[in-house]
């Protein structure tokens, strides 16, 4: 099974829930609700905004990280490149697999 593709947006907003809906096929992806039927708090509304921001920027950020890593691989290495490479690799792994490099040890070359 795969997740819903494409961007999401806010749809129905009531006093105690916000539907986050796929722009392409109008499917409710998730819903942010107030605690135990209460009106939405500012934090819950901010969480809904954050979910939309993260969902909609994820694919572009992943492409940018991969492009930066590819560029570093083709360039003359600097200390900064050596410091940023593991950060990019960890971000890509987390975005693609939902895991960090610490959770899934990688074999070192030559072993």
C-alpha positions, 0 to 999 in steps of 0.5 A: 500500500502507498500513501496518497500522492500530491499536495494536501490542503485544509478543507473542512474546518469546524470548531473542533476539527480540521480535515487535511485533504488531498488536492488531487482527489479530494480524499481526507488524508487525516484530521486534526481534532481538539482534545475530547471534543473541545474546540481546537487550541492554537497549538492544534491549529499550528500542528495542522499547519505544520502537517500541511507544510511538512507534507507539501515540502517533503518531496522537494526537500528530498530532491534538494538533499540528493542534488546537494549530495551529488554535487558534493560527490563531484566537487573537490572535498572541503572540511565543510563538505565532509561535515555536511555529507553525513547530515544529508545522508541521514536526512535522506535515509530518514525521509526515504525509510522513516529511519535514521542511520543510527537505527539501521547500522550501515556496513563499512566498506572493506568489512 
